[in-house]
Amino acid sequence: MLKDWETLFDEFKKTPYAASLHRFLDGEYGSKTIYPPRDMVFQAFRLTSPKDLKVVIIGQDPYHNPGEAMGLSFSVPRGLDIPPSLMNIYKEIEGDLKIKMNFENGDLTPWAKQGVLLLNAYLTVVAHVPLSHRREEYDRFLEMTLGYIDTLDQPIVFMLWGSFAKKYASFVKNKKHIVLEAVHPSPLSANRGGWFGKHLFSVCNAYLVDSGVTPIDWKIG
């Protein structure tokens, strides 16, 4: 489905940021341990086509421990321990939708295939060094991505969790698109209040249904 985003990627390639990012990543992948594997950097776009897009969830940067990052925000491959933030996401889904989540499976690929764009702002990271690839090139790419998504005519729900993600609410101008905000699901934030009991997932699905769109099956089995 990556070719479905051709309009976005072609526009980005016209900017100086594209060539600069390519050179930077060549150097980083050639000299350091970088996550995710390079062929999975754009996995979120590969799994979710713009024509099927229903939900956007913005994370900050990939997990920085071995084997965790898979190109989808908050997601880890099946078989790995579920990170604390994803654990709280699952707990809220269980409480909100009254369904049973599999806490031994953190692979969110089923969401992506239903139209949930699991997008990190910074698509790569140096092993064990969070935010090590916080760069202007990625900032510009994310801004262009959000601008492109805003031109899409279908109902879309933006899930913006935590102060980092909330700052992108200003990019959502399309009247068919809505923003659902909450604190970040990390234990430090979620346990202070503002995460549990927000009913984000049922509100999201209600908006999609009211808009004549099939809701997301949030269950991970």
Salt bridges, closest charged atoms under 4 A:
ASP4 OD2 - LYS51 NZ 3.42
GLU11 OE2 - LYS14 NZ 2.95
ASP26 OD2 - HIS22 NE2 3.49
ASP26 OD1 - ARG38 NH1 2.74
GLU28 OE2 - LYS32 NZ 3.10
GLU28 OE1 - HIS133 NE2 2.83
GLU94 OE2 - LYS100 NZ 3.73
ASP96 OD1 - HIS199 ND1 3.03
GLU136 OE2 - ARG140 NH1 3.22
GLU137 OE2 - ARG135 NH2 2.94
GLU143 OE2 - ARG140 NH2 2.69
ASP150 OD1 - HIS177 ND1 3.57
ASP153 OD2 - LYS176 NZ 3.22
